[in-house]
């Protein structure tokens, strides 16, 4: 329980690097509204041994071999500014070799659907809820004397949710983590998945490293009698403990990187199992390829907002205390008393920065006075700033 408490106190260091647009991003972000994202991920895991249900290390013999290869095809769409949905299909090939068997199995392993909702930021903290559903697309019934030579995985349905959190440390660095609940297919114990790590993103690059894994809630009905738990494949055909586990728990160290090229992104990952119960010892690597349309990015939102303005003026003079500003246009140019106007400054990159907001206090034929009611950044008002408003 001390370990479980630690994971939730760390709430939420993660392992996915998202989006080629509006960087920096964290796993707590959703993709842009009306954006489409297509991804391909190949992941290979090489088993070198196994952990028993008591955590004992069992090294494979010279004749034992097991490898799992996954190819995930996924699609995501931004339903709103803070909500996205995604789905995908996973193809899998398991290869096994023992003294009695040498073979492999390939097929469509599972289908998943998920949705993420991003909450309002709390200072430098950002949180999101993710829920998902996953179902196996193959048959592998548990039997006392299984006859299947080799299985693709655990048959059945899985549901879960995660609270994903990030703490922005600087423009480029963030602590990211997640904790949640997962109910695997029937016959397996429910689990508490977790992730935590450090994320760096700058100039189109993203690198993240940390730990991930899960704690078992120890609900397996065969906890006291693991030797008699029904299996899904002929026991002597595979040395792996990945499937039909008993109260599976594990901790994995990982590092991942992503490089973005406008709408395309390519990346890779490496992971190593550190400890576990009723699972495999081993290492894995992954290759990611993503494409994403821009959707309503920050750039497009800002451009859309500018299109909504009907008129503009320029500040020609600012009062000593900065509470009032004189504009170079008046009611002859449709600037009226009581009109609300936004103040912008163009930076050295040509971007428009919102400085503050004011209300027209007085208006004359060719000039007017703007009363400043709110400032968004700590920057002094000065002649030359642009003021925009709506009719």
N, C-alpha and C positions, 0 to 999 in steps of 0.2 A: 504493500500500500504506500510505503514511502516513495518508491519509484513512481507509482501512479500519480501521487500528489505532485511530485517534481515536474512531471510532464505537463500537468494542467497549470502549474504556476508559470511555466515557461510559455504559456498559450501563444503559441502558434508559429516556429522556424520551419520552413518548407522546402519543397524540392522541384517545383516546376517553374520554369522561366517563361513568362507569357508575353506575347505581343511584340510586333515590330513597330507599333505606332504608340505615340504618347508616352515614350520612355521618359523617366524610369517607371517601371511597373513592378508589382509584387504579386504573389499568388492571391492576395486579397482583392485585386482588381478584377473586373469583368472586361470582356472585349468591348470594343466600341459599339455603340448603338447602330443597328443596321449593317454591321460588319459581318462578313462570312469568313470562317477560318477552316482550312482543310489541312490535316496533318497526317504524316506517315511516321511511325516509330518502329524501328527494329530493335529488339532487346534479346540478348542471349545470356543464359545463366549456366555456368559450368559447375556441377557439384563435385566436390573433392572428398566429401564425407557426410556424416549425418549426426544430429543430436538426438538422443533418445528422449522419451517423455520425462525422464528425470534429469535431463541436461547433460548426460554423459556423452563424451566425444567418441564417435565411431569412425575411424578412417577407412576409406575404401581400399580394398585389396588391389593388387596390380591388374587383376582381370576385370574389375568393376569400373563402370563408366556410366554417367548420366548427364544429359544436356537438354535444356529447354530453350527453344527459340520461339519468340512471339513477334508477330507483325500486326500492329494496331493501325487501323484506318479510322480516322475520326473526323467529325464535322461539328462546328459550333456556329451559333448565330446570336448576335446581340439584339435581344428583344427590346431593351430599353437602356437608359444611361447606367443603370445599376443592376441589370438582370440579363443573364444569358442562358442559353440552353445548349446542350451538346449530346452527341451520341456517337457510337462507333461499333465496329466489329473487329474481333481479335482472331487471327489465324495462329495456330500453334503446331509445332512439331516437337515431340519428345523422342529422344534417341537413347537407347539403353543397351548395355552390354554386361553380362554376368557369365559365370562358368556354364550356365545352362541356356543362355538366350543371347541373341544379338539381333536387334531389330529397331524399328521406329514406327511412329504413328503420326499422321498429319490430318488436320481437319479444321473446320470452323469451330473455335472453342467457345466464344461467348459474344453476347450483344449487351451493350450498356447504354443507359440514358441518364443524364444528370442535369442539374440546374444550379446556378450560383447567383446569390443575391448579395450585393455589396451594401453595407450599412454606411451611415454618415460618419465621417472621420471624427475622432476624439483627439484633437491636437495632432500629434505625430502618430497616433495609433489609427489603424484602419482594420476593420473586421469584415468578414464575409461568411455567409452560411452556404454550404454546398451539400446537396442531397443527391443520392444516386440509386439506381436500380440496375442489377446485372443478372442475366440468366444464361445458363449454359445451353449450348446448341447441340449437345451430343448426349448419348445415353451411356451411363456407367453405374449401374445399380450396385449397391453394397450387398455382398453375399458372404456367407460363412466360408464357402469354397468357390471363390471367383474363377471364372473361366476366360475372362478377357486377357489376352496376352500383354497388352500395355494400354494405359488409360491416358486421355488428354488432360484430365484434371478431375476436380470434384463436381459431380452433377448436382444441379439444383439452382435455386435463386438466392441472390444476395442483395441486401439493402443496407444502407448506412447513411450517415451524415457526418460532416466535419465543421468545426468552427475554425476558420483560417484567420490568422492575425499577423500583422506586420507593424514594426516600429521603425519609423524612418530616422536614421542616425545622421544622415547628411544627404546631399544631392545624389550621391552615387551608392551609398550603403544603407542596408536595412536588415534588421533581424526579422526573420519570418518563421512561423511555426503553425502547427495545427494539432487538434485533438478532437476525437469524436467517438462514434460507436459504429460497429459493423456486425451485422448478423449474417454469417456465412450460410451456405446450404445446410439443410437439416442433417443432423448427425455430427455436426461440428460445433464447438463452443463459440459463443459470441466473443468479440474482441474489442479492445480499445486501441485504435490506430493512432500513431503520433508521428510528427516530423518536427525538426527544428534545425536551424542553420543560419548562415550569413549569406546575404545576396549582394552582389556588386553589379551595377549596370552603368555603362558610359560609352558614348560614341559608337552605338550599335553593337556593343559587346555585353554579354551577361554571363556571370560566373556565380555559382552557388555551391556551397559545401555544407555538410552537416550530418545529422543522424536521422534515421527513420526506423519504424518497426511497429510492433504491436504488443500489447499485454493480453493474455487470455483471461477471461472471466471464470475459467475452470468449471464450465457447465457440461462438459462431455459426459454422457451417461456411462462411459467405459473408463472413467478416471481411475478407478480402483482395479480395473481388470483390462488393461490395454492390449494384452496378448490375444484376447478373444473378440476384439472389435472386428466386425465384418469388413472385408476389403473390397477393392474395386478392380484389382488386377492380380494375376498370378504372382504371389510373393517373391518367388525365386527369379522372376524376370527383371526386376528392377531393384537396385540398392537404395533408391531414393526414399526419403520420408516426407516429400513435399505434399503428398495427397493422403486423404483419409487419416489426418493427424489426430493426436489426442492432446487437447489444450495447448495448441501451438502458440509459441511466443518467440520473438526474435528482435535483434537490434542489428542494423545495417549502417555502415558508414558509406557516404557517397559524395561524389563531386560531379557537377554538370556544367556545361558551357553552351552558349548560343551566340551565333553571329547573325545579324540582320542585314539584309540587302534590300532596302525599300520594302517591297511587299513579301519578299522571300526570307526565310530563316533556315539556317542549318546548324546542327549542334551534335554534341555527343555526351556520354556519361560513363562513369565507372562506379561500381559498388562492390563492397566486400562485407560478407556476413561476419559479425563480431561475436555474437553469442546467440543462444536460442534453446528452445525445447521443442521436440517433435518436429524438426524441420531439417533442412540441409545446410551443410557448411559449403561455402563456395564463393565465387566471384562472378561478376557479370559486367557487360558493357552494352551501351545503347547508341543508336544513331537516329537523329530526328531531322525531319524535313517538314517545314510548314509554309503555307501560303495564306495571306490574309488580305482581304479588301479593306480599304480605309474606313468605310462607314462614316458616321458622324464623329470624327476625331476632334481634338481640341482646336486644331487649325480650322476645320470646317465650321465648328460651332462659333468661333470668333468671327469668321467671315460672314456667317449667316446673321450674326448679331449686328455687324456693321451695316448690312443691307437693310436692316429694319429702321435705321436712322433716316430722317427726312431732311435734316439740315445740320450745318456745322458752322462754327465761328472760331476765332482765334483770340486768346487772352492777350491784351495789350498792356495791362497794368494790374498789379496786385497790391492790396492794402498792406500797411506795415505789419499787421498781426496775421495776415493771411486769411482773414475771414471773408473777404470780398474780392472779386476780380472784375475788371472791366473788359467787355467784349467788343469786337470791331463791327458788330452787326446789331440792328434793332428791329422795331416793328415793321419797318419797310421791307425787311428780309424775313418776316413772319415769326420773329422771336417775340413772344408775348409774356407778360408778367404772370408768374406762377408756374411757368414751364420748367419741368425737371430736365436737367442736362448732365451728361457724363463727361468727365475730364480725362483726356488721354495724353500720354507722352510716347513718342517714337524713340526706341532705344537704338544703339549702334548697329543692331542686326536688322533694323527695319520693322521690328515687332511693335504693336500698339499695346502699351501697358496702361491698365485702368488705374488712375491715380486717385480720383475722388468723384463726388457727386454734389451738385448744387441746384438751387432753385432761382429762377430769374426774379430779382428783387425790384428792379426798376428798368424800364425800357424807354428809349428815345428813338427818333427816326432811324439813326444810323449807328447807335451804340446802345449798350445795356449793361446793367450791373448784375452779377451773379453772386448769390450768397452761398458760401460753402457749408454744406450740412453734414458731409461725411468724407473722411479720407481713408483709403484702403491700404496705402503704403506710406511709410515714413519718408516722404520726399517733398521738398518745398515747392509750392506753386511759383511759376515764373512766366513772364511773357513768352509767347510762342507756342504754348500748349494748346492742343485742339479740344474744342468743346462740341459735343454732339447731342442732338435732341430729336424728339418726335413731335409731329404736329398733332 
